[in-house]
């Protein structure tokens, strides 16, 4: 199965000079193969607008809702959500649950600004309740407050590109990352970073990062969802930080627009 991935960019200026163009489509660079059903909350999200289609990640946060990125959904007219997948190239996985829907079932943050990735969060309402089993499970959300995540080890997951261009894995990949000081993001991405709404990870030694195809996917710490994969520099170069939407800021918005109850 092939997909025509949609790309666009944001040009960053410093002292009046264009520094680079941020690629708005994102995968796991230098990740490792996951095992089947090891990330049971992960959703594969295919979206379509006219003749264009692209794919992203998502997280099952209740039997009826998948949490993803507004960057992923804002142009979509239709979607397909696949739960319980591992080898996305296979059509014979008995663990899969497939849901389809239209724009009416996408709830995007009302103050999402695509040009600066602000409030990059969205919900997808499933056409029917997901069946919870070994391969499909709900991931709990971080609790309230603004936790200091710096130095925390985390896991990212997805089917995104592995070379920053057009190499996509068939099986699910995981990546081990560490939450970095937000000042690292601010130095690289200048005015795109808002400390209360975003955080970032960087792994200079191994170069693990998100990339094209991972938008909307999870960043989990000890089995709890803390972030939504948002953006990175084009081609996902080693040494540049990956940026995530900070869920602790959006808990009330999630509760208001879904059936998730805050703890």
NUDO-531096 format. One record per residue: residue number from 0; residue in one letter; x, y, z negated of N, C-alpha, C in turn. Coordinates in pm, whole numbers, plus 50000, padded with zeros to 5 digits. Each point is the difference from the previous one (the first is absolute). Last residue first. Example, Ala and Ser with C-alpha at 12.3 -4.5 7.8 and 13.67 -1.06 7.14 Angstrom:
// residues 2
(1,"S",(51285,49775,49292),(50082,50119,49994),(49923,50109,49927)) (0,"A",(50029,49428,50007),(49911,50119,50000),(50090,50120,50000)) 
***
This chain:
// residues 263
(262,"X",(49157,51286,46388),(50023,49938,49869),(50015,50106,49891)) (261,"X",(49708,50032,50475),(50127,50034,49936),(50009,49936,49863)) (260,"X",(49723,49818,50442),(49983,50066,49871),(50137,50026,49939)) (259,"X",(49790,49920,50527),(50106,49973,49904),(49976,50080,49873)) (258,"X",(49755,49993,50434),(49939,49937,49883),(50104,49960,49895)) (257,"X",(50028,50438,50345),(49997,49854,50012),(49927,49942,49881)) (256,"X",(50105,50472,50057),(49966,49960,50137),(49998,49849,50022)) (255,"X",(50108,50224,49577),(49884,50073,50051),(49952,49945,50134)) (254,"X",(50400,49835,49798),(49882,49957,49924),(49873,50064,50054)) (253,"X",(50414,50138,50185),(49972,49860,50035),(49872,49953,49931)) (252,"X",(50159,50424,49885),(49948,50001,50138),(49964,49858,50043)) (251,"X",(50210,50052,49587),(49862,50048,49993),(49938,50004,50139)) (250,"X",(50459,49880,49970),(49913,49900,49940),(49854,50045,49995)) (249,"X",(50435,50209,50174),(49877,49983,50078),(49901,49901,49938)) (248,"X",(50453,50118,49837),(49936,50130,50025),(49860,49982,50058)) (247,"X",(50286,49626,49924),(49955,50054,49872),(49929,50134,50016)) (246,"X",(50215,49762,50369),(49862,49965,49969),(49950,50062,49870)) (245,"X",(50365,50160,50379),(50001,49961,49859),(49856,49977,49952)) (244,"X",(50254,49955,50502),(49895,50071,49928),(49992,49946,49858)) (243,"X",(50462,49975,50290),(49877,49932,49962),(49901,50099,49939)) (242,"X",(50501,49945,50319),(49912,50082,49917),(49865,49930,49984)) (241,"X",(50561,49883,50108),(49861,49973,50038),(49910,50076,49903)) (240,"X",(50537,50126,50133),(49895,49953,49909),(49868,49971,50071)) (239,"X",(50516,49942,50198),(49898,50103,49988),(49884,49946,49916)) (238,"X",(50380,49731,50114),(50044,50108,49915),(49901,50113,49986)) (237,"X",(49993,49687,50434),(50048,49961,49867),(50050,50123,49925)) (236,"X",(49622,50050,50387),(50144,49987,49982),(50036,49965,49855)) (235,"X",(49571,50031,50302),(50021,49937,49869),(50147,49978,49970)) (234,"X",(49739,50205,50386),(50089,49885,50020),(50051,49942,49868)) (233,"X",(49800,50480,49936),(49988,49914,50119),(50110,49894,50008)) (232,"X",(49862,50171,49513),(50063,50061,50118),(49985,49906,50119)) (231,"X",(49624,49939,49644),(50147,49995,49993),(50052,50069,50126)) (230,"X",(49491,49908,49688),(50082,50034,50116),(50149,49986,49969)) (229,"X",(49598,49791,49741),(49956,50118,50072),(50086,50034,50121)) (228,"X",(49819,49593,49612),(50107,50036,50093),(49954,50111,50094)) (227,"X",(49822,49927,49498),(49959,49966,50136),(50109,50048,50094)) (226,"X",(49997,49862,49433),(50016,50089,50114),(49946,49944,50129)) (225,"X",(49974,49788,49556),(50041,50135,49962),(50005,50097,50117)) (224,"X",(49795,49481,49812),(50016,50090,50114),(50029,50142,49952)) (223,"X",(50124,49501,49769),(49907,50113,49992),(50030,50098,50114)) (222,"X",(50263,49598,49886),(49864,49960,50036),(49895,50108,49990)) (221,"X",(50476,50079,49913),(49949,49897,49909),(49852,49967,50025)) (220,"X",(50104,50370,50288),(50095,49980,49891),(49937,49902,49901)) (219,"X",(49930,50172,50557),(49953,49940,49876),(50116,49987,49901)) (218,"X",(49811,50241,50486),(50120,49994,49917),(49953,49955,49862)) (217,"X",(49745,49935,50514),(50019,50021,49856),(50145,50019,49957)) (216,"X",(49753,50148,50491),(50033,49882,49922),(50037,50032,49856)) (215,"X",(49903,50317,50369),(49887,49956,49919),(50026,49880,49913)) (214,"X",(50312,50061,50419),(49914,50104,49943),(49888,49939,49918)) (213,"X",(50347,49769,50274),(49978,49979,49857),(49910,50105,49935)) (212,"X",(50165,49980,50467),(49910,49888,49978),(49966,49978,49854)) (211,"X",(50452,50243,50143),(49882,49999,50086),(49915,49874,49981)) (210,"X",(50310,50089,49585),(50020,50045,50139),(49869,49979,50078)) (209,"X",(50282,49984,49464),(49881,49982,50082),(50032,50049,50141)) (208,"X",(50406,49815,49698),(49907,50112,50013),(49874,49957,50073)) (207,"X",(50541,49857,49805),(49862,49953,50006),(49906,50121,50007)) (206,"X",(50514,49949,49980),(49924,50072,50099),(49859,49949,50016)) (205,"X",(50407,49890,49711),(49941,49901,50091),(49919,50069,50111)) (204,"X",(50239,50271,49681),(50085,49883,50017),(49947,49904,50106)) (203,"X",(49767,50407,49853),(50115,50025,50086),(50079,49875,50032)) (202,"X",(49494,50124,49864),(50091,49892,49968),(50119,50011,50094)) (201,"X",(49524,50284,49798),(50116,49996,50089),(50090,49886,49955)) (200,"X",(49466,50257,49931),(50097,49896,49970),(50115,50011,50099)) (199,"X",(49574,50348,49783),(50076,49938,50108),(50092,49891,49949)) (198,"X",(49504,50321,49906),(50130,49959,49949),(50073,49927,50111)) (197,"X",(49532,50362,49906),(50085,49909,50076),(50121,49955,49918)) (196,"X",(49659,50322,49854),(49922,49915,50089),(50081,49894,50072)) (195,"X",(50163,50353,49694),(49887,49941,49928),(49926,49897,50085)) (194,"X",(50376,50252,50178),(50040,49911,49891),(49883,49931,49932)) (193,"X",(50058,50151,50513),(49933,50059,49884),(50016,49903,49884)) (192,"X",(50235,50091,50527),(49988,49926,49875),(49928,50083,49893)) (191,"X",(50135,50143,50454),(49898,49896,50012),(49970,49931,49868)) (190,"X",(50338,50358,50120),(49870,50042,49948),(49891,49894,50009)) (189,"X",(50490,49831,50044),(49976,50142,49979),(49860,50024,49944)) (188,"X",(50265,49584,50106),(49876,50031,50070),(49948,50141,49972)) (187,"X",(50422,49826,49813),(49992,49948,50136),(49879,50055,50075)) (186,"X",(50073,50114,49541),(50117,50043,50076),(49990,49960,50147)) (185,"X",(49671,49854,49693),(49987,50144,50026),(50117,50052,50083)) (184,"X",(50004,49549,49848),(49899,50022,50104),(49993,50148,50039)) (183,"X",(50274,49891,49641),(50057,49941,50121),(49906,50022,50118)) (182,"X",(49863,50119,49565),(50083,50103,50062),(50068,49949,50127)) (181,"X",(49741,49722,49702),(49922,50070,50103),(50081,50107,50070)) (180,"X",(50205,49543,49793),(49967,50135,49954),(49932,50076,50112)) (179,"X",(49944,49478,50040),(50110,50094,49984),(49952,50132,49942)) (178,"X",(49859,49442,50013),(49947,50136,50007),(50112,50098,49967)) (177,"X",(50074,49512,50226),(50006,50069,49872),(49948,50142,50018)) (176,"X",(49935,49480,50266),(50045,50138,50003),(50001,50057,49858)) (175,"X",(49933,49527,50340),(50023,50043,49862),(50062,50139,50003)) (174,"X",(49662,49712,50358),(50124,50073,49978),(50010,50042,49856)) (173,"X",(49723,49624,50367),(50008,50079,49878),(50131,50074,49996)) (172,"X",(49669,49765,50417),(50127,50031,49936),(49978,50077,49870)) (171,"X",(49710,49637,50363),(50004,50110,49905),(50139,50017,49940)) (170,"X",(49950,49778,50489),(49959,49972,49862),(50019,50123,49913)) (169,"X",(50107,50037,50454),(49873,49927,50002),(49949,49979,49858)) (168,"X",(50310,50428,50161),(50003,49863,49951),(49864,49933,50016)) (167,"X",(50234,50392,50316),(49900,49980,49895),(50004,49855,49952)) (166,"X",(50283,50402,50304),(50011,49863,49948),(49905,49984,49882)) (165,"X",(50097,50413,50261),(49893,49914,50050),(50014,49854,49960)) (164,"X",(50220,50426,49768),(49957,50019,50138),(49884,49907,50034)) (163,"X",(50248,50009,49580),(49969,50140,50024),(49949,50028,50140)) (162,"X",(50109,49567,49795),(50117,50068,50055),(49976,50148,50025)) (161,"X",(49674,49673,49834),(50120,49969,49921),(50125,50070,50052)) (160,"X",(49423,50090,49991),(50120,49973,50079),(50122,49983,49911)) (159,"X",(49530,49884,49769),(50052,50107,50087),(50130,49963,50068)) (158,"X",(49672,49782,49673),(50035,49936,50127),(50062,50101,50097)) (157,"X",(49977,49979,49417),(49936,50036,50126),(50051,49921,50119)) (156,"X",(50091,50186,49434),(49964,49885,50084),(49938,50048,50129)) (155,"X",(50312,50139,49507),(49920,50045,50114),(49979,49882,50093)) (154,"X",(50148,50090,49447),(49991,49915,50118),(49912,50065,50105)) (153,"X",(50337,50171,49546),(49868,49984,50061),(50009,49909,50123)) (152,"X",(50270,50229,49520),(50009,49909,50115),(49860,49969,50050)) (151,"X",(50176,50458,49730),(49920,49878,49997),(50023,49916,50126)) (150,"X",(50185,50448,49906),(50079,49886,49955),(49925,49869,49995)) (149,"X",(49708,50432,49984),(50140,50002,50042),(50077,49884,49938)) (148,"X",(49526,50139,49933),(50036,49875,50068),(50148,49993,50037)) (147,"X",(49633,50245,49649),(50132,50026,50056),(50052,49869,50059)) (146,"X",(49463,50141,49942),(50115,49924,49951),(50130,50042,50067)) (145,"X",(49520,50219,49898),(50100,50017,50106),(50128,49929,49957)) (144,"X",(49438,49924,49878),(50123,50067,49963),(50093,50009,50119)) (143,"X",(49636,49590,49946),(50004,50145,50008),(50133,50058,49952)) (142,"X",(50013,49499,50191),(49908,50071,49910),(50019,50150,50013)) (141,"X",(50081,49634,50404),(50066,50064,49888),(49898,50072,49913)) (140,"X",(49803,49603,50283),(50061,50130,50021),(50073,50046,49875)) (139,"X",(49898,49474,50190),(49959,50108,49909),(50075,50129,50031)) (138,"X",(49862,49603,50356),(50114,50051,49924),(49952,50112,49907)) (137,"X",(49754,49539,50232),(49997,50144,49977),(50123,50041,49921)) (136,"X",(49954,49563,50350),(49979,50047,49863),(50004,50152,49994)) (135,"X",(50040,49521,50329),(49941,50134,50003),(49967,50043,49857)) (134,"X",(50191,49572,50090),(50060,50077,50108),(49951,50144,50007)) (133,"X",(49837,49671,49678),(50146,50005,49986),(50066,50092,50102)) (132,"X",(49506,50133,49918),(50057,49865,49986),(50152,50013,49989)) (131,"X",(49498,50301,50077),(50125,49994,49926),(50043,49855,49983)) (130,"X",(49698,50275,50379),(49996,49884,49912),(50137,49988,49932)) (129,"X",(49745,50462,50194),(50105,49901,50020),(49983,49887,49899)) (128,"X",(49585,50309,50180),(50098,49981,49892),(50103,49893,50037)) (127,"X",(49783,50288,50391),(49945,49915,49896),(50110,49974,49897)) (126,"X",(50079,50312,50336),(49863,49972,50043),(49928,49905,49905)) (125,"X",(50398,50345,49841),(49983,49876,50074),(49853,49973,50029)) (124,"X",(50276,50473,49930),(49896,49918,49939),(49977,49876,50087)) (123,"X",(50433,50345,49921),(49921,49930,50100),(49901,49911,49926)) (122,"X",(50320,50474,49884),(49935,49875,49961),(49927,49942,50120)) (121,"X",(50448,50367,49907),(49868,49971,50057),(49951,49865,49947)) (120,"X",(50431,50419,49988),(49933,49888,49935),(49861,49982,50060)) (119,"X",(50390,50371,49977),(50005,49891,50098),(49943,49872,49939)) (118,"X",(50076,50509,49886),(49884,49918,49961),(49982,49882,50096)) (117,"X",(50332,50296,50222),(49944,50037,49869),(49872,49922,49973)) (116,"X",(50336,50024,50388),(49977,49878,49922),(49942,50029,49861)) (115,"X",(50087,50312,50383),(50095,49999,49888),(49979,49881,49907)) (114,"X",(49738,50077,50402),(50128,50056,50041),(50104,49998,49889)) (113,"X",(49534,49852,49949),(50085,49907,50074),(50137,50056,50030)) (112,"X",(49646,50072,49596),(50058,50084,50104),(50106,49918,50072)) (111,"X",(49544,49931,49642),(50116,49944,50068),(50045,50094,50111)) (110,"X",(49622,50019,49665),(50102,50103,50016),(50130,49941,50056)) (109,"X",(49613,49731,49910),(49942,50116,50067),(50100,50114,50022)) (108,"X",(50086,49456,49989),(50005,50114,49909),(49959,50126,50075)) (107,"X",(49792,49550,50172),(50130,50065,50002),(49998,50118,49904)) (106,"X",(49725,49530,50129),(49988,50117,49912),(50139,50060,49987)) (105,"X",(49711,49638,50342),(50130,50054,49959),(49977,50127,49919)) (104,"X",(49656,49747,50227),(50044,49925,49883),(50139,50042,49952)) (103,"X",(49782,50181,50394),(49909,50026,49888),(50045,49931,49871)) (102,"X",(50214,49929,50431),(50043,50121,49929),(49914,50028,49877)) (101,"X",(49971,49498,50149),(50015,50124,50076),(50042,50114,49909)) (100,"X",(50071,49422,49983),(49914,50113,49967),(50032,50120,50087)) (99,"X",(50119,49431,49830),(50004,50106,50100),(49906,50112,49959)) (98,"X",(50295,49542,49784),(49889,50095,49987),(50016,50107,50108)) (97,"X",(50195,49471,49821),(50005,50109,50097),(49874,50085,49988)) (96,"X",(50340,49610,49734),(49866,50058,49999),(50006,50127,50085)) (95,"X",(50338,49523,49933),(49962,50136,50041),(49852,50031,49979)) (94,"X",(50268,49579,49933),(49985,50088,49884),(49942,50137,50036)) (93,"X",(50126,49638,50308),(49869,49976,49939),(49973,50093,49883)) (92,"X",(50305,50043,50461),(50012,50007,49855),(49862,49988,49935)) (91,"X",(50149,50012,50487),(49952,49876,49936),(50012,50002,49848)) (90,"X",(50159,50305,50363),(49853,50010,49996),(49939,49883,49924)) (89,"X",(50508,50286,50009),(49925,49875,50006),(49849,50027,49996)) (88,"X",(50349,50334,49950),(49996,49956,50140),(49917,49873,50019)) (87,"X",(50100,50204,49572),(49898,50078,50070),(49990,49961,50148)) (86,"X",(50135,49758,49535),(50058,50005,50135),(49897,50069,50090)) (85,"X",(49851,50023,49576),(50144,49987,49977),(50074,50010,50133)) (84,"X",(49472,50126,49752),(50089,49968,50112),(50144,49985,49952)) (83,"X",(49571,50129,49757),(50049,49862,49993),(50091,49960,50112)) (82,"X",(49663,50394,50105),(50053,49962,49870),(50049,49856,50006)) (81,"X",(49874,50425,50364),(50027,49857,49981),(50061,49981,49862)) (80,"X",(49694,50386,50306),(50081,49973,49881),(50014,49849,49986)) (79,"X",(49868,50387,50403),(49993,49860,49957),(50094,49984,49881)) (78,"X",(49727,50446,50271),(50109,49933,49930),(49970,49852,49981)) (77,"X",(49867,50515,50283),(49963,49865,49958),(50119,49938,49927)) (76,"X",(50026,50448,50130),(49857,49987,50026),(49948,49865,49952)) (75,"X",(50457,50339,49868),(49937,49871,50032),(49850,50013,50024)) (74,"X",(50365,50324,49864),(49954,50002,50139),(49911,49880,50035)) (73,"X",(50194,50062,49558),(49929,50124,50032),(49953,50010,50145)) (72,"X",(50249,49639,49720),(49859,49991,50038),(49942,50123,50069)) (71,"X",(50468,49937,49830),(49965,49884,50079),(49860,50011,50060)) (70,"X",(50165,50322,49699),(50084,50008,50119),(49967,49887,50097)) (69,"X",(49819,50002,49569),(49923,50084,50093),(50076,50020,50130)) (68,"X",(50068,49559,49687),(50050,50135,50024),(49908,50075,50096)) (67,"X",(49840,49594,49653),(50102,50014,50104),(50039,50147,50013)) (66,"X",(49675,49590,49716),(50065,50130,49991),(50112,50007,50103)) (65,"X",(49518,49707,49955),(50143,49996,50027),(50053,50142,49995)) (64,"X",(49524,49729,49802),(50077,50114,50049),(50148,49967,50017)) (63,"X",(49636,49707,49818),(49935,50074,50107),(50085,50109,50064)) (62,"X",(50112,49709,49619),(49950,49907,50102),(49944,50072,50121)) (61,"X",(50381,50253,49753),(49878,49939,49946),(49951,49902,50106)) (60,"X",(50408,50198,50073),(49988,50053,49864),(49867,49965,49935)) (59,"X",(50373,49866,50421),(49865,49969,49953),(49989,50044,49854)) (58,"X",(50329,50209,50393),(49996,49921,49876),(49856,49979,49958)) (57,"X",(50316,50110,50489),(49901,50044,49902),(50004,49908,49879)) (56,"X",(50261,50151,50524),(49979,49915,49885),(49891,50057,49911)) (55,"X",(50061,50038,50560),(50051,50054,49875),(49984,49896,49891)) (54,"X",(49966,50092,50593),(49973,49926,49876),(50075,50061,49883)) (53,"X",(49759,50121,50527),(50121,49998,49919),(49969,49926,49872)) (52,"X",(49788,50159,50537),(49988,49934,49871),(50135,49995,49932)) (51,"X",(49690,50249,50445),(50119,49989,49916),(49970,49915,49876)) (50,"X",(49680,50141,50339),(50080,49887,50047),(50128,49982,49917)) (49,"X",(49620,50250,49759),(49996,49987,50145),(50078,49876,50043)) (48,"X",(50101,50030,49553),(49938,50124,50045),(50002,50000,50152)) (47,"X",(50096,49645,49536),(49983,50026,50142),(49934,50135,50022)) (46,"X",(50287,49636,49617),(49908,50111,50028),(49999,50031,50148)) (45,"X",(50146,49603,49593),(50012,50040,50139),(49894,50106,50027)) (44,"X",(50255,49768,49549),(49895,50089,50048),(50030,50040,50144)) (43,"X",(50115,49629,49571),(50047,50040,50134),(49885,50078,50063)) (42,"X",(50116,49914,49455),(49908,49997,50114),(50075,50041,50126)) (41,"X",(50115,49797,49463),(50038,50074,50119),(49898,49982,50113)) (40,"X",(50019,49785,49551),(49923,50124,50007),(50026,50079,50128)) (39,"X",(50231,49587,49868),(49859,49973,50035),(49911,50124,50008)) (38,"X",(50509,49830,50023),(49951,50138,49986),(49851,49998,50033)) (37,"X",(50226,49593,50010),(50078,50063,49893),(49962,50146,49979)) (36,"X",(49843,49648,50333),(49915,50034,49884),(50078,50064,49885)) (35,"X",(50318,49780,50341),(49855,50007,50021),(49928,50023,49868)) (34,"X",(50490,50187,50026),(49941,49867,50013),(49849,50016,50015)) (33,"X",(50401,50354,50169),(49918,49964,49885),(49956,49855,50017)) (32,"X",(50449,50240,50214),(49874,49929,50021),(49930,49976,49866)) (31,"X",(50315,50425,50036),(50018,49855,50005),(49864,49934,50014)) (30,"X",(50236,50516,50143),(49924,49923,49902),(50031,49852,50012)) (29,"X",(50156,50410,50260),(50088,49921,49914),(49924,49932,49886)) (28,"X",(49692,50338,50201),(50135,49986,50053),(50084,49925,49898)) (27,"X",(49456,50042,50100),(50098,49973,49897),(50135,49976,50067)) (26,"X",(49616,50337,50198),(50017,49861,49969),(50104,49977,49894)) (25,"X",(49595,50549,50327),(50107,49943,49921),(50003,49848,50003)) (24,"X",(49846,50526,50256),(49964,49861,49988),(50107,49927,49921)) (23,"X",(50034,50467,50102),(49884,49975,49915),(49950,49857,50003)) (22,"X",(50491,50284,50056),(49912,49905,50067),(49884,49964,49909)) (21,"X",(50315,50455,50019),(49959,49888,49917),(49898,49915,50073)) (20,"X",(50415,50329,50171),(49857,49976,50015),(49964,49877,49919)) (19,"X",(50415,50384,49932),(49961,49871,50057),(49848,49995,50010)) (18,"X",(50255,50412,49941),(50091,49903,49942),(49972,49861,50055)) (17,"X",(49932,50537,50176),(49935,49869,49986),(50102,49899,49951)) (16,"X",(50028,50532,49885),(50047,49898,50093),(49927,49868,49976)) (15,"X",(49952,50412,49734),(49957,50026,50136),(50042,49897,50101)) (14,"X",(50089,49961,49529),(50064,50123,50047),(49971,50025,50147)) (13,"X",(49829,49563,49921),(50081,50052,49891),(50078,50119,50054)) (12,"X",(49552,49645,50137),(50088,50111,50028),(50075,50040,49874)) (11,"X",(49715,49550,50229),(50042,50071,49881),(50101,50107,50039)) (10,"X",(49579,49714,50257),(50134,50055,50012),(50031,50083,49877)) (9,"X",(49667,49567,50099),(50004,50131,49939),(50143,50050,50010)) (8,"X",(49695,49609,50300),(50107,50042,49912),(49977,50139,49945)) (7,"X",(49778,49503,50241),(50005,50144,50008),(50103,50045,49900)) (6,"X",(49781,49507,50246),(50105,50077,49935),(49971,50149,50014)) (5,"X",(49755,49465,50034),(49990,50143,50025),(50109,50074,49924)) (4,"X",(49975,49477,50204),(50008,50079,49878),(50002,50147,50036)) (3,"X",(49817,49537,50223),(50058,50125,50045),(50000,50096,49882)) (2,"X",(50011,49440,50005),(49934,50122,49963),(50072,50119,50062)) (1,"X",(49922,49412,50045),(50084,50119,50007),(49918,50123,49968)) (0,"X",(50024,49420,49941),(49915,50119,50000),(50089,50123,50000)) 
***
